[in-house]
Amino acid sequence: MTPEARALFDRALGEHGAVEVARRLGYRNHTIVSLIAAGKYQANTDRFGAKVLAAFGVVRCPHLGGEIPRADCAGHALRSVPTSSPEKLRHWVACQACPHKPAAPAKESA
C-alpha cells in the first residue's frame, strides 16, 4: 500500500470506524480492515490500497477547477461518450487527455 493510501486509510478509520470502512471498500466484514490497521496482515496490500484510494481519495479536476472523489473522476472519464449534453461532452473530452484518468478495467472474455 502506498503512503498516500495508508494516510487515507488511517484517516477513514478515525472518522468512520472499521465496519464502515470495510463496507465502503466492498468487504462483508471488517476483519481485513482490522488486520491491516493493526499491522498483522501478511499478504500484499496493493489491491487493498487501490480500493482505499478509489473510495476515499480525491483528485483536482482540471476541467471543473476543484477537487472531486476519485470514483467520480473515473465515472466521468470511463463512461461512454455522452450525446445528450454539450457540457457533459466537453467534460468527457477533457477527461480523455487528463493525467488523472484511470486505466479502463480489463474486459473478461466469455
Secondary structure, DSSP 8 states (H G I E B T S, - for coil): --HHHHHHHHHHHHHH-HHHHHHHHT-SSSHHHHHHHHT---S--HHHHHHHHHHH-EEEETTTTEEEEHHHHHHHHHS----S-HHHHHHHHHHHT-TT----------
